[in-house]
Amino acid sequence: MTEKITVALAGNPNVGKTSIFNAITGSKQHVGNWPGVTVERKIGKKVHNDVMMEIVDLPGTYSLTAYSLDEIIARDFIIEEKPDVVVQVIDATNLERNMYLTTQLMELGVRLVIALNMTDLALAKGDNIDEKKMQEFLEVPVISTIGSKGNGIEGLLDAVTDELHKTRVTENVFNYDDQIEENVEKLGVILDSDPYFAHYPSRWFSLKLLEGDENIIKKARESDSYPEIQKILNQTDAETLEAKVADQRYKTIQTMLKQVCNINTCRLTGSDMVDRVVTNKVLGIPIFLSLMWAAFEVTFTFGTPFMNIIDIFFGWMAETATNVIPVPWMASLIGEGMIAGVGSVIIFLPNILLLFFMISLMEDSGYMSRAAFIMDKVMSKFGLHGKSFIPLVMGFGCNVPAIMATRTIEDTRDRLITILIAPFVSCGARLPVYVLLAGAFFGHDAGVVIFGLYALGILVAILSAKLMRSTILQGEDTPFIMELPSYKLPTLKGSLIHMWERGKIYLKKAGTIILIGVVGVWLLASIPAPGSSGTFASEEVYGTTESVIGMIGQILEPLVAPLGFDWKIAVALVFGIVAKEIVVGSMGVLYGVGEDEESLSNILAAGAMTPLAALGLMVFTLLYVPCFACIGVIKRETGSWKWTLFQLVYGTTLAWVFAFVIYQVGTRMGLLA
């Protein structure tokens, strides 16, 4: 019978933990959320030596002190869920910083296995690490791995299964000064006598109380023994004590490292040489902009052939369904509503996947951290914190995780500003609108136009930040400190996995939210408006002003007519609030793509819209109300309907003004005629 165990994968950010996770689990992984929060949770399965392992990829954390939500999640899982084995992934090129987490895990008394990762980079740097001596010193298994190549994974899994047969290890004790040890002992007596604390390692919990860990103190307040605990805590200075504990841990780490490794501090590494170019104060920003432009150009150029294939396939399916199904209204629902509507969104899947692939390459290589460093000086001039850059870049994929990523920003004002401007960064859901309209009206310049839209989103975001910082959210700038990981060569497998994880979300949307949305549009386009003489789904009603949707569109049309939009575009934009992809799906239904046997882009370019109106529509889609999911996460992260409504009104007002200027001024100047 196969034994089932839980293995927690822990480690600092940027240590190759994801590479190890992918090497172990391959495609047998599931992405969800941690209970009660929206932080991503990855779980994978692996059978090794007749043991079924459930691998849980914990959020990257520098320590087990509750400074951020990620650290709380990682710590609570280890303490509350009690995984059978904890595998800590350590960056072999930065041992001292990584091993601070090791000391804390050892104090927890968990079954610990260390994956000494990126040993190839350490060797290339000239470092010499004796894994056997390190294992003897720490008294835990130390396995050398290269996660990006899959090296050492079998040995790592062997070590995990071997640990199962050992008795639960005792808490590894690091000796602190007499005053700390005396208080730890006093607290330990109280904790050991109270059944409420039986779930927690006594020494570790005592240290956390003395360090002033707010999360741990909150847990302690729920016990009957808290008055006694509080008396001891009132006699200590938590801030000073925490510094002493950290200092002692680092002294222990330094003592060990002198015995087990020889670190080369003289040799200039490959990462150092690359950084001299890409982080150069003159070349850094042009290089970043060039890479982003190249990513969008590749996205459009290489995606077009695949788009054409998908377009032909869904066109054939819609036509076949319309001709084969004998009931007219059902033929219209399936052919023009479901197939044509969803098809008009699926057609952009190649572009979405390519964009995610390009961003994954930059993330996995370590370049994105440099991009944040490069942009910090620019962003600080506009009242933005350097840490705001990473959430904004994440917004290229999806604004929802981008807004959630602002949790790493300590300053409340900086975090709120980043949340409010994040929806201006163009997410992948808007890309179908850009590809459709840019391809229809701007031909070979489509890639440049799309790049311009992404650049406009960033520009609007940083100018808005400057406006907010100087008016409604005034405050002092906070310093920016960020670790720059070593450069790594991205693996094709890792980048493809990241691409598919994100692309899968887009496909799920197409099969659920978008399908429901386009069917809703079809129904409203098929139901006769009050007073109409037409019948349900008839030719004289479907998608015309005689339908309910036509009636709604005519009510909205005066608001968008100055922008060059007709009532069909107005309706598509309203449905786009559910999910931005529905803008294209709605247009596909309303313009009758399935029935006319022509692609939506051809219909638009044939006279349904002018190039200036198309450009205005792309900009409007970029800036107006974000999707429902994004609105929900803004409310949750700000905890305020006031700020949520401010973002919606501010963004939509900007969208209308920009589109108005583009269409009206452009028309009068004879541009894009």
SULWO-V834882 format. One line per field, one symbol per residue. ss: DSSP state (a for helix, b for strand, c for the rest). phi: phi as a letter, one per 20 degrees, with the letter a starting at -180 (. if undefined). psi: psi as a letter, one per 40 degrees, with the letter a starting at -180 (. if undefined). A space follows every 10 residues. Layout:
# SULWO-V834882
ss = ???
phi = ???
psi = ???
This chain:
# SULWO-V834882
ss = ccbbbbbbbb bcccccaaaa aaaaacccbb bbbccccccb bbbbbbbbcc bbbbbbbccc ccccccccaa aaaaaaaaaa acccbbbbbb bcccaaaaaa aaaaaaaacc cbbbbbbcaa aaaaaccbbc aaaaaaaacc bbbbcbcccc bcaaaaaaaa aaaacccccc cccccccaaa aaaaaaaaaa aaacaaaccc caaaaaaaaa cccaaaaaaa accccaaaaa aaaccccaaa aaaaaaaaaa aaaaaaaaaa bbccccccca aaaaaaaacc ccaaaaaaaa aaaaaaaaaa aaaaaaaaaa aaaaaaaaaa aaaacccaaa aaaaaaaaaa aaaaaaccaa aaaaaaaaaa aaaaacaaaa aaaaaaaaaa accccccaaa aaaaccccaa aaaaaaaacc caaaaaaaaa aacccccaaa aaaaaaaaaa aaaaaaaaaa aaaaaaaaaa aaaaaaaaaa cccccccccc cccccccccc caaaaaaaaa aaaaaaaaaa acaaaaaaaa aaaaaacbcc cccccccccc ccccccbaaa aaaaaaaaaa aaacccaaaa aaaaaccccc aaaaaaaaaa ccaaaaccca aaaaaaaacc aaaaaaaaaa aaaccccaaa aaaaaaaacc aaaaaaaaaa aaaaaaaaaa aaaaaaaacc ccc
phi = .ffdcddedd qffmdnffff gfffeleebc dbcfgncdff cdccdbdblm deddedefgf bebdeeebfg fffffffffe elffbddeed ffebfgffff fgffffffme fdcdefelff fffffnecde fffffffemc fcdfccgfdn fnffffffff ffffeefgfe ffedfdfgff ffffffffff ffedggeffd ffffffffff fmffffffff ffefeggfff gfffecdgff ffffffffff ffffffffed bceedeffef ffffffefdf feegfgffff ffffffffgf ffeggfffff ffffffffff ffeeffegff fffffeefff ffffefgegg ffffffffff fffffnffff ffffegffff fdndegffff gffgffebff ffffffffef fffgffffff egffffeffe ggfffgffff dclfegffff gfffffgfff fffffffffe cecfrffdfd cbedfffcff efffffffff geffffffff ecgfffffff ffgffdfffg nfefdgmfff dgmdfeefff fffffeggfd gfeneefffg fgffffffag ffgfffffff emgffflcfg ffffffpfbe gfffffffff ffdfgffgff fffffffemb fffffgffff fffggfffff fgffffffem flf
psi = hhhhihhhhi iiifefdddd dddddbegih haiiheiehh hhhiihhhff hhhhhhhiih idifhgdidd dddddddddd dgidihhhhh heegdddded dddddddefi hhhhhgifdd ddddeeihhg ddddddddfi hhhhigddee hedddddddd ddddeiihii hhhhhaiddd dddddddddd ddehddedei hddddddddd efhddddddd deieeddddd dddeeihddd dddddddddd ddddddddde ihhhedhhid ddddddddeh dddddddddd dddddddddd dddddddddd dddddddddd ddddhdhddd ddddddcddd dddedddedd dddddddddd ddddeedddd ddddeddddd deeiideddd dddddddhdd ddddeeeehd hddddddddd edeehhidde dddddddddd eebeeddddd dddddddddd ddddddddde cefiiiiiih hihhiiiihi iddddddddd dddddddddd ecdddddddd ddddedhiih eieiiheide dhfieeiddd ddddddddde deeeiadddd dddddeddhd dedddddddd efdddefiid dddddeeeii dddddddddd dddahiiddd ddddddddfh dddddddddd dddddddddd ddddddddef if.
